[in-house]
Amino acid sequence: MKGKSWSRRFFLGASAAFAGVRLTGRAAPAPLAKTTRDDRLALLGGTPVRSQPFTSWPILEDGDRELWKEVLETRRWNRRGGSYVERFESEWRDRLGAGYVVATSSGTSALYTSLQALGVGPGDEVIVPPYTFVATINVVLLCHALPIFADSDRETSQMDASRIEAAVTDRTRAVIPVHLGGNVCDMDRILKISRSRGLKVVEDACQSHLAEWRGRKVGTLGDLGCFSFQASKNLNCGEGGAISGDDAELLATCTSFQDAGRGYQANPDGRLERAAAPLAHVRSGDNRRMTEFQGALLVAQLRRLEAQTRLRRENAAYLTRLFHEIPGIEPTREYSGCTGNAYHLYMFRYRPEAFAGIARDRFLEALRAEGIRCSPGYRPLNRQPFLEQALQSRAFRRIYPEKLLKEWPERNRCPENDRLCEEAVWLGQSVFLGSRSDMEEIAAAVRKVRRLAPTLAG
């Protein structure tokens, strides 16, 4: 393995140097001719720790082609008249242990449909985290509701549940906890606060397929749960989403909204069916339906999701053990109630003082040069210019008092999240579908950057 052979050469050289110190009292001079490219960072011309690509994503198998071809040839591409979307809904419902599931065209559609079904609208406030994908915020703005940010817990990268209570006002309608990266929010505390204040909880589980809180799958703990099956996700059909929940009437409303407001009813067996009614449309709605092509791909990929999840967890646990031995690298912590991390992302915090003071972005540049795919993660959402543009739009200025909008920036300061955005480093989920030797090479690359960081400093 490249990482081990590099380590062997380095430590043999180091042992020889230390022997010189013991015998002579001073280090023996090393001839320049014996300097290897391994003693230089790849960023500065050395040999990368890793030269092979990690596991590619998405993974395609013969069964995927067969189901997709079947949909193509039947010409039943819309879910009405087809069978695969309904089959996926049934299988995903059983996998989650939920009462009902309705598929949608995307994770964003799932979130927006959920807020619409809960009646979130102009004049309402929705509590959200500042460390999430922009869709979590966009759907609130699309409802002409006001996003209110609860600061992050830097140790877990999740919404800090202790900040929710102070964010609640008489306008607050709902909370959207985001189970970021496959990890899980502190759902005990979030649910307790929400129930005591009469707030609805929409779990954004778009990155957390099969993650668990106290043995229950996320997406089944709040009033509604939302999933994404976008191209990067652990369960993937290019674009797609789903809503889960146990409230039959609420899920029937979700189904109705995403199917242009047609009437639906929930059956005790978990099926959501068109209701017999004199009017075809019973409410205003939208077209956010999943296609049969998406449904077929999801049915195929579900066959291997659990095995892939186990492999990600095993490799992530091994990498965490390796990282705990490296000063300046702090893997993201889990709350005690998290009984299953889905590892859509492996997140850790970088401490520059342990790496000769080099900035996080320089560390990332060096790590990438060593063959390790990595990312700095999100920017602070609460400080993005699009929010000010939205809140100063004609619609928002007509809905909300001027004083409320003027005070919004100060009310939504998130200093802990600002620090998190400066420290975070991400590794993507497909990295963890490889072998233990892949994890060893990641750790070897980090050690190499740390050892040679002084050559980047100054």
VODRENBA-269149 format. One record per residue (C-alpha): residue number from 1; x, y negated, z; residue in one letter. Coordinates in Angstrom, 1 decimal. Example, Ala and Ser with C-alpha at 12.3 -4.5 7.8 and 13.67 -1.06 7.14 Angstrom:
REM VODRENBA-269149
(1,(12.3,4.5,7.8),A)
(2,(13.7,1.1,7.1),S)
This chain:
REM VODRENBA-269149
(1,(0.0,0.0,0.0),M)
(2,(1.4,-3.4,-0.9),K)
(3,(0.6,-5.0,2.5),G)
(4,(2.5,-2.2,4.3),K)
(5,(5.5,-2.1,2.0),S)
(6,(5.8,-5.8,2.4),W)
(7,(5.7,-5.5,6.1),S)
(8,(8.3,-2.7,6.1),R)
(9,(10.8,-4.7,4.0),R)
(10,(10.3,-7.8,6.2),F)
(11,(10.7,-6.0,9.5),F)
(12,(13.7,-4.0,8.3),L)
(13,(15.3,-7.3,7.3),G)
(14,(14.3,-8.8,10.7),A)
(15,(15.8,-5.8,12.5),S)
(16,(19.1,-6.2,10.8),A)
(17,(19.2,-9.9,11.7),A)
(18,(18.4,-9.1,15.4),F)
(19,(21.1,-6.5,15.4),A)
(20,(23.6,-9.1,14.3),G)
(21,(22.5,-11.3,17.2),V)
(22,(23.0,-8.5,19.8),R)
(23,(26.4,-7.6,18.5),L)
(24,(28.0,-11.0,17.9),T)
(25,(25.8,-13.4,20.0),G)
(26,(24.8,-15.3,16.9),R)
(27,(22.7,-14.4,13.8),A)
(28,(24.7,-12.9,11.0),A)
(29,(24.4,-15.1,7.9),P)
(30,(22.2,-13.5,5.2),A)
(31,(23.6,-13.7,1.7),P)
(32,(21.3,-15.6,-0.7),L)
(33,(21.4,-12.7,-3.1),A)
(34,(19.4,-10.6,-0.6),K)
(35,(16.5,-13.1,-0.3),T)
(36,(13.3,-11.6,-1.7),T)
(37,(10.2,-13.2,-3.1),R)
(38,(8.4,-11.7,-0.1),D)
(39,(10.1,-14.2,2.1),D)
(40,(8.3,-17.0,0.2),R)
(41,(4.6,-17.7,0.1),L)
(42,(3.0,-16.9,-3.2),A)
(43,(2.0,-20.5,-3.4),L)
(44,(5.7,-21.3,-3.5),L)
(45,(6.7,-18.6,-6.0),G)
(46,(6.7,-15.5,-3.8),G)
(47,(5.1,-12.2,-4.4),T)
(48,(1.4,-12.1,-3.4),P)
(49,(0.4,-9.6,-0.7),V)
(50,(-2.4,-8.4,-2.9),R)
(51,(-2.5,-8.1,-6.7),S)
(52,(-5.6,-5.9,-7.1),Q)
(53,(-9.1,-7.3,-7.2),P)
(54,(-11.6,-6.6,-4.5),F)
(55,(-14.8,-4.6,-5.1),T)
(56,(-16.7,-6.4,-7.9),S)
(57,(-20.3,-7.5,-7.4),W)
(58,(-23.0,-6.6,-8.3),P)
(59,(-22.5,-2.8,-8.3),I)
(60,(-24.3,-1.1,-11.3),L)
(61,(-25.2,2.5,-11.4),E)
(62,(-27.0,4.7,-14.0),D)
(63,(-30.2,4.7,-12.1),G)
(64,(-30.4,0.9,-12.3),D)
(65,(-30.3,1.1,-16.1),R)
(66,(-32.9,3.8,-16.3),E)
(67,(-35.5,1.9,-14.2),L)
(68,(-34.8,-1.4,-16.0),W)
(69,(-35.1,0.4,-19.4),K)
(70,(-38.4,1.9,-18.3),E)
(71,(-39.8,-1.5,-17.5),V)
(72,(-38.6,-2.8,-20.8),L)
(73,(-40.2,0.0,-22.8),E)
(74,(-43.6,0.0,-21.0),T)
(75,(-43.9,-3.7,-21.8),R)
(76,(-45.4,-4.3,-18.4),R)
(77,(-43.1,-7.1,-17.5),W)
(78,(-45.4,-9.1,-15.3),N)
(79,(-46.2,-7.6,-11.9),R)
(80,(-49.9,-7.5,-12.7),R)
(81,(-50.3,-4.2,-14.5),G)
(82,(-46.9,-3.0,-13.4),G)
(83,(-45.8,-0.9,-10.4),S)
(84,(-42.3,-1.7,-9.4),Y)
(85,(-42.9,-5.0,-7.5),V)
(86,(-45.6,-3.3,-5.5),E)
(87,(-43.3,-0.3,-4.9),R)
(88,(-40.5,-2.5,-3.7),F)
(89,(-42.9,-4.4,-1.4),E)
(90,(-43.9,-1.1,0.2),S)
(91,(-40.3,0.2,0.5),E)
(92,(-39.0,-3.1,1.9),W)
(93,(-41.9,-3.2,4.4),R)
(94,(-41.1,0.3,5.6),D)
(95,(-37.4,-0.5,5.8),R)
(96,(-38.0,-3.6,7.9),L)
(97,(-40.8,-2.1,10.1),G)
(98,(-43.0,-5.0,9.1),A)
(99,(-46.8,-5.0,8.8),G)
(100,(-46.8,-6.7,5.3),Y)
(101,(-44.4,-7.9,2.6),V)
(102,(-45.0,-10.1,-0.4),V)
(103,(-42.4,-10.4,-3.1),A)
(104,(-41.6,-13.8,-4.6),T)
(105,(-39.5,-15.3,-7.4),S)
(106,(-36.7,-16.4,-5.0),S)
(107,(-35.7,-17.0,-1.4),G)
(108,(-36.5,-20.7,-1.8),T)
(109,(-40.0,-19.7,-3.0),S)
(110,(-40.4,-17.4,0.0),A)
(111,(-39.5,-20.3,2.3),L)
(112,(-41.7,-22.9,0.5),Y)
(113,(-44.6,-20.4,0.3),T)
(114,(-44.3,-19.7,4.1),S)
(115,(-44.4,-23.4,5.0),L)
(116,(-47.4,-23.9,2.8),Q)
(117,(-49.2,-21.0,4.3),A)
(118,(-48.6,-22.4,7.8),L)
(119,(-50.0,-25.8,6.7),G)
(120,(-46.7,-27.8,7.1),V)
(121,(-47.1,-31.1,5.4),G)
(122,(-46.8,-34.9,5.4),P)
(123,(-46.3,-36.3,8.9),G)
(124,(-44.9,-33.0,10.3),D)
(125,(-41.4,-32.3,11.6),E)
(126,(-39.5,-29.0,11.1),V)
(127,(-36.4,-28.2,13.2),I)
(128,(-33.6,-26.8,11.1),V)
(129,(-29.9,-26.1,11.4),P)
(130,(-27.3,-28.3,9.7),P)
(131,(-25.1,-25.2,8.7),Y)
(132,(-27.1,-23.5,6.0),T)
(133,(-27.8,-23.4,2.3),F)
(134,(-29.6,-26.5,1.0),V)
(135,(-32.8,-24.6,0.2),A)
(136,(-33.7,-24.5,3.9),T)
(137,(-33.8,-28.3,3.9),I)
(138,(-35.2,-28.7,0.4),N)
(139,(-38.4,-26.7,1.2),V)
(140,(-39.1,-29.0,4.1),V)
(141,(-38.7,-32.1,1.9),L)
(142,(-40.9,-30.5,-0.8),L)
(143,(-43.7,-30.4,1.8),C)
(144,(-43.1,-34.1,2.5),H)
(145,(-42.2,-33.0,6.1),A)
(146,(-39.3,-34.4,8.0),L)
(147,(-36.2,-32.1,8.7),P)
(148,(-34.8,-32.5,12.2),I)
(149,(-31.4,-30.9,12.8),F)
(150,(-30.5,-29.0,15.9),A)
(151,(-26.7,-28.8,16.2),D)
(152,(-24.6,-25.7,15.6),S)
(153,(-23.0,-23.3,18.1),D)
(154,(-19.5,-23.2,16.7),R)
(155,(-18.7,-19.9,18.3),E)
(156,(-21.5,-18.1,16.4),T)
(157,(-22.0,-20.5,13.4),S)
(158,(-25.7,-20.3,14.2),Q)
(159,(-28.3,-22.9,15.3),M)
(160,(-27.7,-23.7,18.9),D)
(161,(-31.0,-22.7,20.6),A)
(162,(-30.2,-24.9,23.6),S)
(163,(-30.6,-28.0,21.3),R)
(164,(-34.1,-27.2,20.1),I)
(165,(-36.0,-28.4,23.2),E)
(166,(-34.6,-32.0,22.9),A)
(167,(-35.5,-32.1,19.2),A)
(168,(-39.2,-31.4,19.7),V)
(169,(-41.7,-34.2,19.5),T)
(170,(-45.5,-34.4,19.1),D)
(171,(-44.9,-34.2,15.3),R)
(172,(-43.0,-30.9,15.4),T)
(173,(-44.8,-28.1,13.6),R)
(174,(-42.2,-25.4,13.1),A)
(175,(-38.7,-24.1,13.6),V)
(176,(-36.6,-22.4,10.9),I)
(177,(-33.8,-20.4,12.5),P)
(178,(-31.3,-19.3,9.8),V)
(179,(-29.6,-16.0,10.4),H)
(180,(-26.5,-17.2,8.7),L)
(181,(-24.0,-14.9,7.0),G)
(182,(-25.7,-11.7,8.3),G)
(183,(-25.3,-12.7,11.9),N)
(184,(-28.4,-13.4,14.1),V)
(185,(-29.6,-16.5,16.0),C)
(186,(-30.4,-16.3,19.7),D)
(187,(-34.0,-15.2,19.0),M)
(188,(-34.9,-14.6,22.7),D)
(189,(-34.4,-18.3,23.4),R)
(190,(-35.8,-19.6,20.2),I)
(191,(-39.0,-17.6,20.5),L)
(192,(-39.5,-18.6,24.1),K)
(193,(-39.1,-22.3,23.4),I)
(194,(-41.3,-22.1,20.3),S)
(195,(-44.1,-20.2,22.0),R)
(196,(-44.1,-22.6,25.0),S)
(197,(-44.4,-25.6,22.7),R)
(198,(-46.9,-24.0,20.2),G)
(199,(-44.4,-24.1,17.3),L)
(200,(-44.4,-21.7,14.3),K)
(201,(-41.2,-19.8,13.6),V)
(202,(-40.1,-19.0,10.1),V)
(203,(-37.0,-16.8,10.1),E)
(204,(-34.6,-17.6,7.2),D)
(205,(-33.1,-14.2,6.8),A)
(206,(-32.0,-14.8,3.2),C)
(207,(-28.5,-13.7,4.1),Q)
(208,(-29.3,-11.0,6.6),S)
(209,(-30.8,-7.9,5.0),H)
(210,(-31.1,-5.2,7.7),L)
(211,(-29.5,-7.3,10.4),A)
(212,(-31.0,-6.6,13.9),E)
(213,(-31.9,-8.3,17.1),W)
(214,(-32.4,-5.8,20.0),R)
(215,(-33.1,-3.0,17.5),G)
(216,(-35.6,-4.9,15.5),R)
(217,(-34.9,-6.0,11.9),K)
(218,(-34.7,-9.8,11.5),V)
(219,(-37.6,-11.2,9.5),G)
(220,(-40.0,-9.3,11.9),T)
(221,(-39.5,-11.4,15.0),L)
(222,(-41.1,-14.8,14.1),G)
(223,(-44.4,-15.7,12.5),D)
(224,(-42.9,-15.1,9.1),L)
(225,(-39.5,-13.9,7.7),G)
(226,(-38.0,-14.9,4.4),C)
(227,(-35.4,-13.0,2.3),F)
(228,(-33.4,-13.8,-0.8),S)
(229,(-32.2,-11.4,-3.5),F)
(230,(-30.2,-13.9,-5.4),Q)
(231,(-27.0,-12.7,-7.2),A)
(232,(-24.6,-13.0,-4.3),S)
(233,(-26.9,-11.3,-1.7),K)
(234,(-26.4,-7.9,-0.2),N)
(235,(-29.6,-6.8,-1.9),L)
(236,(-29.6,-8.3,-5.4),N)
(237,(-31.8,-8.6,-8.5),C)
(238,(-30.3,-11.9,-9.8),G)
(239,(-33.1,-14.0,-8.4),E)
(240,(-35.9,-12.9,-6.1),G)
(241,(-37.3,-13.2,-2.6),G)
(242,(-39.8,-11.8,-0.1),A)
(243,(-41.9,-12.8,2.9),I)
(244,(-42.5,-10.4,5.8),S)
(245,(-44.8,-10.5,8.8),G)
(246,(-47.5,-8.8,10.8),D)
(247,(-50.3,-11.4,10.7),D)
(248,(-52.6,-10.0,8.0),A)
(249,(-54.4,-13.3,7.4),E)
(250,(-51.2,-15.2,7.2),L)
(251,(-49.6,-12.8,4.7),L)
(252,(-52.7,-12.8,2.6),A)
(253,(-52.5,-16.6,2.5),T)
(254,(-48.8,-16.3,1.4),C)
(255,(-49.8,-13.9,-1.4),T)
(256,(-52.6,-16.2,-2.5),S)
(257,(-50.3,-19.2,-2.7),F)
(258,(-47.6,-17.6,-4.8),Q)
(259,(-50.2,-16.2,-7.2),D)
(260,(-51.8,-19.6,-8.1),A)
(261,(-54.2,-19.6,-5.2),G)
(262,(-56.1,-16.4,-6.1),R)
(263,(-58.0,-14.8,-3.3),G)
(264,(-56.3,-11.9,-1.4),Y)
(265,(-57.1,-9.7,1.5),Q)
(266,(-54.7,-7.5,3.6),A)
(267,(-55.6,-3.9,4.1),N)
(268,(-54.7,-1.9,7.3),P)
(269,(-52.3,0.3,5.3),D)
(270,(-50.1,-2.7,4.6),G)
(271,(-51.3,-3.5,1.0),R)
(272,(-52.3,-7.0,-0.1),L)
(273,(-55.1,-6.8,-2.7),E)
(274,(-57.1,-9.2,-4.7),R)
(275,(-60.3,-10.0,-2.8),A)
(276,(-63.7,-9.6,-4.4),A)
(277,(-65.0,-13.2,-4.5),A)
(278,(-67.2,-15.3,-6.7),P)
(279,(-64.4,-17.7,-7.3),L)
(280,(-61.0,-16.5,-8.8),A)
(281,(-59.1,-19.3,-7.0),H)
(282,(-59.7,-20.0,-3.3),V)
(283,(-56.9,-22.6,-2.6),R)
(284,(-54.3,-24.7,-4.4),S)
(285,(-51.3,-22.6,-5.1),G)
(286,(-48.3,-22.0,-7.3),D)
(287,(-46.7,-19.3,-9.6),N)
(288,(-43.8,-17.9,-7.6),R)
(289,(-44.4,-14.2,-8.5),R)
(290,(-41.6,-11.7,-8.9),M)
(291,(-41.3,-9.9,-12.2),T)
(292,(-41.2,-6.2,-12.8),E)
(293,(-37.6,-6.4,-13.9),F)
(294,(-36.6,-7.8,-10.6),Q)
(295,(-38.7,-5.2,-8.7),G)
(296,(-37.1,-2.3,-10.6),A)
(297,(-33.6,-3.5,-9.8),L)
(298,(-34.5,-3.9,-6.2),L)
(299,(-36.0,-0.4,-6.0),V)
(300,(-32.7,1.0,-7.4),A)
(301,(-30.5,-1.1,-5.2),Q)
(302,(-32.4,-0.2,-2.0),L)
(303,(-31.2,3.4,-2.4),R)
(304,(-27.7,2.3,-1.4),R)
(305,(-28.3,-0.7,0.8),L)
(306,(-28.1,1.1,4.2),E)
(307,(-24.8,2.9,3.2),A)
(308,(-23.3,-0.3,2.0),Q)
(309,(-24.4,-2.1,5.2),T)
(310,(-22.7,0.6,7.4),R)
(311,(-19.5,0.3,5.3),L)
(312,(-19.5,-3.5,5.7),R)
(313,(-19.9,-3.2,9.4),R)
(314,(-17.1,-0.7,9.8),E)
(315,(-14.7,-2.7,7.7),N)
(316,(-15.6,-6.0,9.4),A)
(317,(-15.1,-4.4,12.9),A)
(318,(-11.7,-3.2,11.8),Y)
(319,(-10.7,-6.6,10.4),L)
(320,(-11.9,-8.3,13.6),T)
(321,(-9.6,-6.1,15.7),R)
(322,(-6.7,-7.0,13.4),L)
(323,(-7.6,-10.7,13.6),F)
(324,(-7.7,-10.7,17.4),H)
(325,(-3.9,-10.0,17.2),E)
(326,(-3.3,-13.2,15.1),I)
(327,(-3.1,-16.5,17.0),P)
(328,(-5.1,-19.3,15.5),G)
(329,(-7.7,-17.0,14.0),I)
(330,(-11.1,-16.8,15.8),E)
(331,(-13.7,-14.5,14.4),P)
(332,(-17.3,-15.6,14.7),T)
(333,(-19.0,-14.3,17.9),R)
(334,(-22.3,-12.5,18.1),E)
(335,(-25.0,-13.1,20.7),Y)
(336,(-25.5,-10.1,23.0),S)
(337,(-29.0,-9.4,21.5),G)
(338,(-27.5,-8.9,18.0),C)
(339,(-27.5,-5.1,17.5),T)
(340,(-26.6,-5.2,13.8),G)
(341,(-24.7,-7.8,11.7),N)
(342,(-25.4,-7.5,8.0),A)
(343,(-22.1,-9.3,7.1),Y)
(344,(-23.2,-11.2,4.0),H)
(345,(-20.3,-13.4,5.1),L)
(346,(-17.4,-12.7,7.4),Y)
(347,(-16.7,-16.0,9.1),M)
(348,(-13.9,-17.1,11.3),F)
(349,(-12.5,-20.4,12.6),R)
(350,(-9.0,-21.6,11.7),Y)
(351,(-6.7,-23.3,14.2),R)
(352,(-4.1,-25.4,12.5),P)
(353,(-1.9,-25.7,15.6),E)
(354,(-1.0,-22.0,15.3),A)
(355,(0.0,-22.5,11.7),F)
(356,(2.5,-25.2,12.0),A)
(357,(-0.3,-27.8,11.7),G)
(358,(-1.1,-27.2,8.1),I)
(359,(-4.7,-28.3,7.2),A)
(360,(-7.5,-25.8,6.7),R)
(361,(-7.7,-26.5,3.0),D)
(362,(-3.9,-25.9,2.6),R)
(363,(-4.3,-22.6,4.5),F)
(364,(-7.1,-21.6,2.1),L)
(365,(-4.9,-22.5,-0.9),E)
(366,(-2.1,-20.4,0.5),A)
(367,(-4.4,-17.4,1.3),L)
(368,(-5.9,-17.4,-2.1),R)
(369,(-2.5,-17.4,-3.7),A)
(370,(-1.8,-14.2,-1.7),E)
(371,(-4.7,-12.6,-3.5),G)
(372,(-7.4,-13.1,-0.8),I)
(373,(-10.8,-14.5,-1.9),R)
(374,(-11.9,-17.1,0.7),C)
(375,(-14.0,-20.2,1.0),S)
(376,(-14.3,-23.2,3.3),P)
(377,(-18.1,-22.7,3.7),G)
(378,(-20.7,-25.4,3.9),Y)
(379,(-20.4,-29.2,4.3),R)
(380,(-22.5,-31.0,7.0),P)
(381,(-26.0,-31.0,5.5),L)
(382,(-27.3,-33.6,7.8),N)
(383,(-25.0,-36.2,6.3),R)
(384,(-25.5,-35.5,2.6),Q)
(385,(-26.6,-38.5,0.5),P)
(386,(-29.6,-36.7,-1.0),F)
(387,(-31.3,-36.8,2.4),L)
(388,(-31.2,-40.6,2.6),E)
(389,(-32.5,-40.8,-0.9),Q)
(390,(-35.4,-38.6,-0.1),A)
(391,(-36.3,-40.4,3.2),L)
(392,(-36.1,-43.8,1.4),Q)
(393,(-38.3,-42.6,-1.4),S)
(394,(-41.7,-44.2,-1.9),R)
(395,(-43.5,-41.1,-0.7),A)
(396,(-41.7,-40.8,2.6),F)
(397,(-41.8,-44.5,3.3),R)
(398,(-45.6,-44.4,2.9),R)
(399,(-45.9,-41.4,5.2),I)
(400,(-43.5,-42.2,8.0),Y)
(401,(-43.1,-45.4,10.1),P)
(402,(-40.2,-47.6,9.2),E)
(403,(-38.8,-47.3,12.7),K)
(404,(-38.8,-43.5,12.6),L)
(405,(-36.9,-43.4,9.3),L)
(406,(-34.4,-46.0,10.5),K)
(407,(-33.6,-44.0,13.6),E)
(408,(-33.4,-40.7,11.8),W)
(409,(-29.6,-40.7,11.1),P)
(410,(-28.7,-41.3,14.8),E)
(411,(-31.2,-38.8,16.0),R)
(412,(-29.7,-36.2,13.7),N)
(413,(-26.1,-36.5,14.5),R)
(414,(-24.5,-33.0,14.8),C)
(415,(-20.9,-33.4,16.1),P)
(416,(-20.4,-29.7,16.8),E)
(417,(-21.4,-28.8,13.3),N)
(418,(-19.0,-31.5,11.9),D)
(419,(-16.2,-29.7,13.7),R)
(420,(-17.4,-26.3,12.5),L)
(421,(-17.3,-27.5,8.9),C)
(422,(-13.7,-28.5,9.3),E)
(423,(-12.6,-25.2,10.9),E)
(424,(-14.6,-22.5,9.0),A)
(425,(-13.3,-19.9,6.7),V)
(426,(-15.5,-17.3,4.8),W)
(427,(-14.9,-14.0,3.2),L)
(428,(-17.7,-12.7,1.0),G)
(429,(-19.6,-9.5,1.5),Q)
(430,(-18.2,-7.5,-1.4),S)
(431,(-14.7,-7.7,0.1),V)
(432,(-16.1,-5.3,2.8),F)
(433,(-17.2,-2.6,0.4),L)
(434,(-13.6,-1.5,-0.1),G)
(435,(-11.2,0.5,2.2),S)
(436,(-9.4,-0.1,5.5),R)
(437,(-6.3,-0.8,3.5),S)
(438,(-8.1,-3.8,2.0),D)
(439,(-8.7,-5.1,5.6),M)
(440,(-5.0,-4.5,6.4),E)
(441,(-3.9,-6.6,3.4),E)
(442,(-6.2,-9.4,4.4),I)
(443,(-4.6,-9.5,7.8),A)
(444,(-1.1,-9.1,6.3),A)
(445,(-1.8,-12.1,4.1),A)
(446,(-2.9,-14.2,7.1),V)
(447,(0.1,-13.1,9.1),R)
(448,(2.4,-14.0,6.1),K)
(449,(0.9,-17.5,5.8),V)
(450,(1.3,-18.0,9.5),R)
(451,(4.9,-16.9,9.6),R)
(452,(5.8,-19.1,6.6),L)
(453,(3.5,-22.0,7.4),A)
(454,(6.4,-24.3,8.3),P)
(455,(7.5,-24.2,4.6),T)
(456,(4.1,-25.9,3.8),L)
(457,(4.2,-28.4,6.6),A)
(458,(5.4,-31.9,6.4),G)
